[in-house]
Amino acid sequence: MPQFTTPPNAKAFYSQVWDLVRQIPRGKVATYGQIAKMLPPPNGVEIETYVAFGPLWVGGAMSACPDDVPWQRVINSKGEISERDGAGARRQRLMLEQEGVVFGERGRIYLKKYGWSGRNEELSPKQHDLF
């Protein structure tokens, strides 16, 4: 499996990520992996490679997102805010709490309650089988 630090066409992939994240409603969250699953693999990237690297690429897109993207609504697969500088993590938590998202005792968000299902229903049966 090839090693990719970024998608082959980062600009195009990042744009897709940002367009999707803009759809996450206030008070809901999605994980990096969910966002990756909702997008098709970039041209020339095999599905196994995309499954392995897609969530990392989504993270890269979120770290470079424009101001109009609600970046705070994207969290890790454990329902936690991903590690970054302390001020950024505190800001993200505060922003989510202001939207009504509640954190548990261990600092996790209950994904069954606050998770956004997004466009999962729109994936073809073939795409569902891949994930």
C-alpha positions as CSV (number, residue, x, y, z in Angstrom):
1,M,0.0,0.0,0.0
2,P,1.5,3.4,-1.0
3,Q,2.2,5.9,1.8
4,F,0.4,9.2,1.3
5,T,0.9,12.1,3.7
6,T,-1.7,14.2,1.7
7,P,-4.2,13.3,-0.9
8,P,-3.0,13.4,-4.6
9,N,-5.0,16.6,-5.2
10,A,-5.2,18.2,-1.7
11,K,-6.9,21.3,-2.9
12,A,-9.8,19.4,-4.4
13,F,-10.1,17.0,-1.5
14,Y,-9.9,19.7,1.2
15,S,-12.7,21.6,-0.7
16,Q,-14.9,18.5,-0.6
17,V,-14.2,18.1,3.2
18,W,-15.1,21.7,3.9
19,D,-18.3,21.6,1.9
20,L,-19.4,18.6,3.8
21,V,-18.4,19.9,7.2
22,R,-20.4,23.1,6.5
23,Q,-23.5,20.9,6.5
24,I,-23.0,19.6,10.1
25,P,-25.8,21.3,12.0
26,R,-25.3,23.3,15.2
27,G,-25.2,21.0,18.2
28,K,-24.0,18.0,16.2
29,V,-20.6,16.5,15.6
30,A,-18.9,14.1,13.2
31,T,-15.7,12.2,13.3
32,Y,-12.7,12.5,11.0
33,G,-13.4,8.9,9.9
34,Q,-17.1,9.6,9.2
35,I,-16.3,12.6,7.0
36,A,-13.8,10.4,5.1
37,K,-16.4,7.7,4.6
38,M,-18.9,10.2,3.2
39,L,-16.5,11.2,0.4
40,P,-15.3,9.1,-2.5
41,P,-11.7,8.2,-2.6
42,P,-9.6,10.7,-4.7
43,N,-8.9,9.6,-8.3
44,G,-6.1,7.1,-8.4
45,V,-6.3,6.1,-4.7
46,E,-7.2,2.5,-4.0
47,I,-9.9,1.9,-1.4
48,E,-7.6,0.2,1.0
49,T,-5.3,3.2,0.9
50,Y,-8.2,5.6,1.3
51,V,-9.6,3.7,4.3
52,A,-6.1,3.9,6.0
53,F,-5.3,7.6,5.2
54,G,-8.7,9.3,4.6
55,P,-9.3,10.3,8.2
56,L,-5.8,11.7,8.4
57,W,-6.4,13.7,5.3
58,V,-9.6,15.0,6.8
59,G,-7.6,16.2,9.8
60,G,-5.2,18.0,7.4
61,A,-8.2,19.7,5.7
62,M,-9.6,20.8,9.1
63,S,-6.3,22.2,10.2
64,A,-6.3,24.4,7.0
65,C,-10.0,25.3,6.8
66,P,-11.3,28.7,6.0
67,D,-13.1,30.7,8.7
68,D,-16.6,29.8,7.5
69,V,-16.1,26.1,8.2
70,P,-17.4,24.9,11.6
71,W,-14.2,23.1,12.5
72,Q,-15.2,22.6,16.1
73,R,-17.8,20.0,15.0
74,V,-15.2,17.5,13.9
75,I,-13.8,15.3,16.6
76,N,-12.0,12.0,16.9
77,S,-13.5,8.5,16.8
78,K,-13.6,8.2,20.6
79,G,-15.9,11.2,20.8
80,E,-13.1,13.4,22.1
81,I,-11.5,16.6,21.0
82,S,-8.2,15.7,19.3
83,E,-5.0,16.7,20.9
84,R,-3.7,20.1,20.0
85,D,-2.5,23.1,22.0
86,G,-4.4,23.5,25.2
87,A,-6.0,26.8,24.2
88,G,-7.4,25.4,20.9
89,A,-8.9,22.3,22.7
90,R,-10.5,24.5,25.3
91,R,-11.9,26.8,22.6
92,Q,-13.3,23.9,20.7
93,R,-15.0,22.5,23.8
94,L,-16.4,25.9,24.7
95,M,-17.8,26.4,21.2
96,L,-19.4,22.9,21.3
97,E,-20.9,23.5,24.7
98,Q,-22.3,26.8,23.5
99,E,-24.1,24.8,20.8
100,G,-25.6,22.5,23.5
101,V,-23.2,19.6,23.1
102,V,-22.6,17.9,26.5
103,F,-19.3,16.3,27.5
104,G,-19.3,13.3,29.8
105,E,-17.1,12.9,32.8
106,R,-14.2,11.5,30.7
107,G,-14.3,14.5,28.3
108,R,-16.2,12.5,25.6
109,I,-19.2,13.4,23.6
110,Y,-21.9,10.8,23.4
111,L,-21.9,10.1,19.6
112,K,-25.2,8.3,19.6
113,K,-26.9,11.5,20.8
114,Y,-24.8,14.3,19.2
115,G,-23.4,12.4,16.2
116,W,-24.4,13.7,12.8
117,S,-25.5,10.9,10.4
118,G,-24.8,13.2,7.4
119,R,-25.1,11.7,4.0
120,N,-24.6,8.1,5.0
121,E,-28.1,7.2,3.7
122,E,-27.1,8.6,0.3
123,L,-24.2,6.2,-0.2
124,S,-24.8,3.4,-2.6
125,P,-25.0,-0.1,-1.2
126,K,-21.6,-0.8,-2.8
127,Q,-20.0,2.1,-0.9
128,H,-21.7,0.9,2.4
129,D,-20.0,-2.5,1.9
130,L,-16.6,-0.9,1.7
131,F,-16.8,0.6,5.1
